[in-house]
């Protein structure tokens, strides 16, 4: 898989352009922005790193997470995600045009992985499977066809996405997970793909997930993390750092601290990413102003694809890729 398979240059470039314009429209005056503690470890010691689209990013002195502070309120972020031009483009154009490719390259392998996780950690076939933020429901559609889980639920706050899930025959609760009432859902396994980086409070989110899971229920989630190679090299030039969409770029160590203080026990945590070098190559090709370390430049330009593949494998095996995945259990 290559980056452009799932993020075509023209579509993703248009999305980033609309993000900049929408950010200026919604947040140019930074009205109502709130200072926050580290979203990962809750420490308040931090160092300013850079500003991007009028958003200030800081690094946590304790766990090394990169995050935006001060940031818009939860209500302001929700309003942006519901009605901004960038959000509309992502849902109406980008997601639809890349749906088939994502189904083949991401969702089918992911569904097989979920069934393996369920079997490995004793999730019963009669248990409820819940996907938080399923979007158009493509992944849930794949899961449903596998006929592994008896009950499948999507928890989706966006009305348009919720209706798309219903159109696919998927049971969906149209509200944020924070609005789920006690006992409304008791799932054996909950998944959240590339979601925590968007949230005002990942801690509040995970505490709510505790209420959605049954006793000893399993949580599986993915997210970008700042400890990864391409983000460390590109830093503020990284497309993974673009507010207000990605305001929590937690470190590998920070994610572990967040889960611990949220009442989860980690079963597995790793960075199975395959795209760090590909993302780096594309970024340099598209922006000649990006400065990279001499060693990285030498490796990219003088060594062959075999070396690049071996290096990417090294990043994966040593938890140094920017794509993180985690399996945790409710204590």
C-alpha positions in Angstrom: 0.0 0.0 0.0 1.2 3.5 -0.8 0.0 6.8 0.6 -1.6 7.9 -2.6 -3.7 4.7 -2.8 -5.8 6.0 0.2 -5.0 9.7 0.0 -5.0 10.7 -3.7 -2.9 13.9 -4.2 -5.6 16.0 -5.8 -8.3 15.1 -3.3 -6.1 15.3 -0.3 -4.6 18.6 -1.5 -8.1 20.0 -1.9 -9.0 18.9 1.6 -6.0 20.6 3.1 -6.7 23.8 1.2 -10.3 23.8 2.5 -9.0 23.0 6.0 -6.9 26.2 5.9 -9.8 28.2 4.6 -12.3 26.8 7.1 -9.9 27.2 10.0 -9.6 30.9 9.1 -13.3 31.2 8.9 -14.1 29.4 12.2 -11.1 30.2 14.4 -9.2 33.2 13.1 -9.7 35.2 16.3 -9.1 32.3 18.6 -12.2 33.4 20.5 -13.0 31.1 23.4 -9.8 29.1 23.1 -9.0 27.1 26.2 -5.6 26.3 27.8 -5.4 22.5 28.4 -3.1 20.1 30.1 -1.4 17.3 28.3 -4.2 15.2 26.8 -2.0 12.1 27.4 -0.5 12.3 30.8 -2.3 15.4 32.2 1.0 17.2 33.1 0.9 20.9 32.7 4.6 21.5 32.0 5.0 22.3 28.3 7.2 24.0 25.7 5.9 25.9 22.7 7.0 24.4 19.4 5.2 26.3 16.6 2.1 27.9 15.3 0.1 26.4 12.4 -3.1 28.0 10.9 -3.3 30.2 14.1 -3.1 27.1 16.3 -0.3 26.8 18.8 1.3 23.5 19.3 3.3 22.6 22.4 5.3 19.6 23.6 4.7 18.0 27.0 7.8 18.0 29.1 6.9 14.7 30.8 5.8 12.4 28.0 6.8 14.2 24.8 3.3 14.4 23.3 2.6 17.2 20.8 -0.7 18.9 21.3 -2.6 22.1 20.6 -3.1 24.5 23.5 -5.0 26.8 23.8 -7.7 25.0 21.7 -11.3 25.6 20.7 -14.0 24.4 23.1 -15.7 21.0 22.5 -18.8 22.8 21.2 -16.8 24.9 18.7 -15.0 21.8 17.4 -18.3 19.9 17.0 -19.7 22.9 15.1 -16.7 22.8 12.8 -17.0 19.1 12.1 -20.7 19.3 11.4 -20.8 22.3 9.0 -17.4 23.5 7.8 -16.5 23.2 4.0 -13.5 21.0 4.9 -15.7 18.6 6.8 -18.3 18.5 4.1 -15.7 17.9 1.4 -14.3 15.0 3.4 -17.7 13.4 3.8 -19.3 14.2 0.5 -16.3 13.9 -1.9 -13.1 12.5 -0.4 -14.5 9.6 1.5 -16.9 8.5 -1.3 -14.2 8.7 -4.0 -11.7 6.6 -2.0 -14.3 4.2 -0.5 -13.5 1.3 -2.8 -9.7 1.6 -2.4 -10.1 1.9 1.4 -12.3 -1.1 1.5 -9.7 -3.2 -0.3 -6.5 -1.8 1.3 -7.7 -1.0 4.8 -11.1 -2.4 5.8 -10.8 -6.0 4.7 -7.5 -6.6 6.4 -8.8 -4.7 9.4 -11.9 -6.9 9.6 -9.7 -10.0 9.6 -7.6 -8.5 12.3 -10.6 -7.8 14.5 -11.8 -11.4 14.2 -8.4 -12.6 15.3 -8.4 -10.2 18.2 -11.8 -11.3 19.3 -10.8 -15.0 19.2 -7.5 -14.3 21.0 -9.0 -12.4 23.8 -12.2 -14.3 24.3 -14.8 -12.0 22.8 -17.8 -14.1 22.3 -19.7 -14.2 19.0 -22.8 -13.3 20.9 -21.2 -10.1 22.2 -22.0 -6.7 20.7 -19.5 -5.1 18.4 -19.5 -1.3 18.4 -17.6 1.1 16.1 -17.3 4.6 17.4 -17.3 7.1 14.5 -18.0 4.6 11.6 -18.5 7.4 9.0 -20.3 6.0 6.0 -20.3 2.5 7.6 -18.1 0.8 5.0 -16.0 -1.0 7.6 -19.2 -2.1 9.5 -20.5 -3.4 6.2 -17.4 -5.5 5.8 -17.7 -6.7 9.4 -21.3 -7.6 8.9 -20.6 -9.7 5.9 -18.0 -11.7 7.9 -21.0 -12.9 10.1 -18.7 -13.1 13.2 -20.7 -10.9 15.6 -24.3 -11.4 16.3 -25.0 -7.7 17.0 -23.2 -4.8 15.3 -23.7 -1.1 16.3 -22.3 2.1 15.0 -22.1 5.2 17.3 -22.0 8.2 15.0 -22.8 11.8 15.9 -23.0 13.1 12.3 -26.6 12.8 11.0 -25.4 12.4 7.4 -23.0 9.6 8.3 -25.6 8.0 10.6 -28.1 7.9 7.7 -25.5 6.4 5.4 -25.0 3.6 7.9 -28.7 3.0 8.1 -28.9 2.8 4.3 -26.3 0.0 4.5 -28.6 -1.9 6.9 -26.4 -1.1 9.9 -27.9 -0.3 13.3 -26.6 3.1 14.4 -27.0 5.4 17.4 -26.9 9.0 16.2 -25.1 10.8 19.0 -21.6 11.2 20.4 -20.3 8.4 22.6 -20.2 10.9 25.5 -24.0 11.0 25.2 -24.6 7.3 25.5 -26.6 6.6 28.7 -25.6 4.0 31.3 -26.7 0.6 30.1 -27.7 1.7 26.6 -24.8 -0.2 25.0 -22.8 -3.1 26.6 -20.3 -4.2 24.0 -17.8 -7.0 24.1 -15.5 -5.1 21.8 -15.3 -1.5 20.8 -13.2 0.0 18.0 -12.3 3.6 17.3 -10.2 4.2 14.2 -8.1 7.5 13.9 -10.4 9.3 16.3 -8.5 10.3 19.5 -6.3 12.8 17.6 -9.4 14.9 16.8 -11.0 15.1 20.3 -11.1 18.0 22.7 -10.5 15.5 25.6 -9.3 11.9 24.8 -9.4 11.2 28.5 -13.1 12.0 28.7 -13.7 9.9 25.6 -12.0 6.8 27.1 -13.8 7.2 30.4 -17.1 7.2 28.4 -15.9 4.1 26.5 -15.6 2.4 29.9 -19.4 2.7 30.2 -20.0 1.3 26.7 -17.9 -1.8 27.3 -19.0 -4.8 29.3 -16.8 -6.1 32.1 -13.5 -7.2 30.7 -14.5 -5.8 27.3 -11.9 -5.1 24.7 -11.0 -1.7 23.1 -9.1 -1.6 19.8 -8.1 1.8 18.4 -5.6 3.4 16.0 -4.2 6.9 15.7 -1.1 8.8 14.5 1.5 9.3 17.1 4.3 12.0 17.3 7.0 9.4 18.1 6.7 8.2 14.5 9.5 8.7 12.0 7.8 10.8 9.3 6.2 13.2 11.8 9.5 13.6 13.7 11.3 14.5 10.5 8.6 16.7 8.9 7.4 18.2 12.2 5.3 21.3 11.6 5.4 20.5 7.8 3.7 17.2 8.4 0.2 16.7 7.0 -0.5 14.7 10.1 -0.2 18.0 12.0 -3.1 20.0 10.7 -5.5 21.8 13.0 -8.3 21.6 14.0 -8.4 18.0 12.8 -5.3 16.7 14.5 -4.9 18.5 17.8 -3.6 15.5 19.8 -0.4 13.9 18.5 0.4 11.9 21.5 3.7 10.1 21.9 4.0 6.3 22.2 4.7 6.7 25.9 1.9 9.2 26.3 -0.7 6.8 24.9 0.3 4.2 27.5 0.0 6.8 30.3 -3.4 7.9 29.0 -4.8 4.4 29.0 -3.5 3.7 32.5 -5.2 6.8 34.0 -8.4 6.0 32.0 -8.8 2.6 33.7 -7.5 0.3 30.9 -4.9 -2.4 30.9 -2.9 -2.6 27.7 -2.8 -6.0 26.0 -0.9 -5.0 22.9 0.5 -1.7 21.6 2.6 -1.3 18.5 3.2 0.8 15.4 2.4 -1.4 12.4 2.7 1.5 10.0 3.9 1.0 6.4 3.9 4.5 5.0 6.5 6.6 6.9 9.0 6.7 4.1 6.4 6.9 1.4 4.8 9.9 3.2 8.2 11.5 3.6 9.1 11.1 -0.1 5.8 12.6 -1.2 6.1 15.6 1.2 9.7 16.4 0.0 8.6 16.0 -3.7 5.7 18.5 -3.2 7.5 21.0 -1.0 11.1 21.8 -1.9 11.5 24.0 1.2 11.4 21.1 3.6 14.7 20.5 5.2 15.6 17.0 6.3 18.7 15.5 8.1 21.6 14.6 5.9 21.4 10.9 6.8 17.7 10.8 5.8 18.4 12.6 2.5 21.2 10.2 1.7 19.1 7.1 2.5 16.1 8.4 0.4 18.2 9.5 -2.6 21.1 7.1 -2.7 19.8 3.8 -1.4 17.4 1.5 -3.3 13.9 0.4 -2.5 15.1 -2.8 -0.7 16.9 -0.6 1.8 13.8 1.5 2.2 11.6 -1.5 2.9 14.1 -2.8 5.5 14.2 0.6 7.2 10.4 0.7 7.3 10.4 -2.8 8.8 12.8 -1.5 11.4 10.5 1.3 12.3 7.6 -1.1 12.6 9.4 -3.6 14.8 10.8 -0.9 17.1 7.6 1.1 17.5 8.9 4.1 15.6 6.2 4.4 12.9 3.7 7.2 13.0 0.7 4.8 12.8 -0.1 3.4 16.2 -2.6 0.6 17.2 -3.5 -0.6 20.6 -5.6 -3.4 22.2 -6.7 -2.7 25.8 -9.1 -4.3 28.2 -11.5 -2.7 30.7 -10.1 -3.3 34.2 
